[in-house]
Each structure stands twice: as structure tokens, then as C-alpha cells.
């Protein structure tokens, strides 16, 4: 029997560290005139299905953005804000420490470096999550690339049979994860300490939404897209 998400506590958590090696102060830098972190916050707050949005950061300046926009905040400890800290570790800290997250039944891990995620994406993905009774869900886009596994000395193995090289239209079921957001039942986090597990689903987004801002080039590409579309 399908579980009605309207009766469930759905909490979105945005992890935004103060430090960034690739782009200094990335989360506070104006992207198309608005601090980068604001884009994901506004999208999550605009969702019709998400009950609570929590911004977790070790930076008071970033947390101030969350306060201004009206979301909940979580003061992340230095222990969970290192370059080597995984998103899973930081997410679990919020789940165990913030009152709203402690009672959440469905949790979304939202990436602040995917600014073109829309409120409707959250709602449509949650609808899919509910309809198909998934335990967890990832997001991404169609992928028509030919990927290879290559070892340290150059030995390579393709992900397809070279004798039967598929045509682009034959790769319609292949997807590439973009990390924009994940939806996970609480029991999966508690059992596996991981964002993915159980019956897994996938929500497909547009290619332009799947550019994650990690470099200055990514930044320029997305800003150019927004100013010319």
C-alpha cells in the first residue's frame, strides 16, 4: 500500500561550508546577482511538499543568509566541516542534532552548488518517490557518453561492447548522477549511514540543471546561460 507523504515530516537539509578550495567563499559569492547559497534555499522553501528547510554551516555569514530567508539553521561543528568530511558525516550530524531533523521521516540532502534546481523539481521528485514507493532517490540527467574504466598504467575497459557500439537513441535508459539532491527515508540513514539504499529511484533533470559549480568555468557557463536564455 502506497504511503501518503502528506502525513509524513519531510525535511530538506542544505550543507554549505564556509571554506572552498576551488572557488573562495563560493556559497556567498553573488551568482547572477544573488549569493549562490540563496538559490537552493529559495527553491527548497518554495516546495509545496517540503515541511522544513535546514541550512547547516560552520559560517555565521552563511547562516545569516538562512535566517534572512526564513529557514531553520544548524551550527555545524569544526569536526564536521573539514575538507575531508563526507556529506554523509555532515548530514548525519544534522539528523542527530537538529530538533526538526530528529523527527523527520523523509530527508532531502540538497546541494547548494546546483543553483538551477527548481521548487517543482523537489515536488515532482517527491511525487515519484511516493508513487513508486522508493526508499531512496538520486537525481541526474540523460547520459549518452561512452565511459571507460582506466587503471594507473592506461589499461582500459569500455562500458559497452565495441563490436556493437550503441547509437545515441539506443542509450535512452542511461543516466548520469548530478548530485543536485537526494531523497531518503530515515530508516535508510539509520540502518546504512548512507544517502542511498533499499529500493532506489531516479529523477531525471534537464542537462543545464546538471552543471555543478566546482570551477570558475562552471560558474561562467551557468551565468552565461541565465543571461542569454
N, C-alpha and C positions, 0 to 999 in steps of 0.2 A: 504494500500500500504506500502510495506516494506521501512523503512528509510535506506538510504545508509550511513553507518558510515564513509565512506571515505571523506564525506563532512562535518563531524562533528569534533569539537575540543574535543579530548579525553585526559584527564589529569589523571595521576596516582599520588596519594599522599601517602607518606610513613611517618608514625608517629613514631618517635624514641626518646623517652625521655632519658635524661641523667641519671636519677635515676632508680634503680631497686632493690626491696627488696629481691626477690628470688635469683638472681644472680647479684652481684655487677658489675656495668659497663658492663652489658650484651651486649649492642649493639656494644661496641668497642672491646670486648674480641675476640681474634682470634678463629674462628671456622674452623677447618681443615686448619689452616694457614692464614685465611683471616678474617678481622673483620666481625662480624655477620651481621651488617647493610649493608655491601657491597653486600651480596648475593642477597637480594631483589632489591637493586638498580641496579645491573648489569642485573638481569633478566628483570626488567621493562624497562631499557634503551635498551635492546636487542629486545623488542617487535617491530613488523612491523606495528602495529596499533596504539600504544600509541604515541601521539604527544609530550607531555611534561611530565617529571617526576619531582616532587617536594619533597624534603626532608624537613620535619618540625621537629625542635628540639629546646630544650632550652639549648642544649650543643654546645659550639663552636667547641669542638673536633669532635663531631658527624657531625656537619655541614661542617667541613673541609673535611670529607670523601666524602660528596656530591659534594663539589667544585672540588675535585680531580678527581672524576669520570665524571664530566661534567653535573650534573643535576642542576635544579633550587633549591634554598633554601628558607626556611621560618623560621624566627626567632620567635619561639613560646614564648609567654609571660609566666611569672610565674603563672598567673591566669589559664592558660590552660595547665599547666604541673604538676598538683598536683596528688597525689596518688588517690584522689577521682574524678579526672576529667575523664569524659567518652570519649570514642573515638569519639562519635558524637559531643561533645563540641569542641574537638580539631580539628576535621575535618571541622566543620563549621567556625572556626576561620580562617583556611587556605582559604576556599572558599570565605570568605568575605574580606580577607586582601591581598592575593597574586594576582597580575595582571593576570597571566595565568589562575589561578583557577576561577577568577571572570568571565571570558569569556567562560569557559568550558561548553560543553553541556552534556558530559558524564564524570563521575568521578569514579575513582577506589580508593578504600581505601585498601592499601596494608600493610600487617602485616610483620614487619621485623623479627619476631620470627618464621617464616616458611621458612627457608633457601632453601628448596628443591623445591620451586616453580620455574618453568622454563618459559622462554620467550614464548615458544609455548603454555603454559597454558593460558597466557593472551590473545594470539591471537585466540586460539580455543574458549575460553570463550566469547570473544567479537564477534566472528563469530556466535556463538549460540545466543547471546544476540540480534544480528541484525536479524538473520533469523526468530527467534520466536517472535520478537517484544516485548521483555520484557521491563519492566520499571526499574527492579532491579534484581540482581542475586547474589546468595551466592555460596560458594564452600564447598566441603566436600568429603566424601568417603562413600562407601557402609557400611551399619551397620547391623550386624546380632545379635546384643546384645538384651537381654531381659531386658528392663529398667522398673524400679518401681518408683512410687511416694510414698514417705515415710514421715509421719508427725513427729513432735517433740517427740512423745512418742512411735514411732515404728509401728503405723498402716500403712499398706502398700497396694498399689493397682498396679497390673502389667499393662503393656501396651498391653497385649494380653489376650485372653480367655484361662485360664488354662486347660479347658476341650478340647480345640482344639489347643494345643501347636503347633505353626507352625514349619516346618522343615526349615533348613538353606536356601535351594534353593527356598523356598516359600517367602523369605524376600527380593527378588531382587529389590523391589522398595523402600526400606527403606534406607535413607541416614542420615549421621551424619555430621553436620556443622563443618568445621575445622578452619574457620576464616582466611584462607590464603589471600583471597582478596574478595572484593565485587565490583560489577559494578552497578552504579546508575545514572539514568537520573537526570539532575539538578533540574527539576521541582519537583521531589520527595523530594530532600533535602529541597527545598524552602517551599514546602507545609507541609511536615511532620517532618522536622528536624531529619530525620532518614535515615539510610543506606538502609532500605528495605521498599517497599511499591508498590502499584499498582500491575501490573501483574508480579509475581515473578518467576524467573527461577533458575536452579541449574546446576552447572558444577561439574562433578564428577572427582576427582583426585585419584591417587594411594594411598593405605594405608600408605606407607612410607613417602609420602609427607604431611600427615596429622598429623604428630607428631609436636606439637607446643612446642618450647623450653621455659619452665617455671621453670624447676628444673635442678639440676645437672644430675639427671638420664636421663632426656630427652636429655640433651647435650651429654652425654656419648653414648646413644643409637644411635643417629644420626651420630656422628663422627665415631663410630664403623662401622655403615652401609656403610659410604662413603669409609672407608679404607679397607673394606673386599669385597665390591661388585665387 
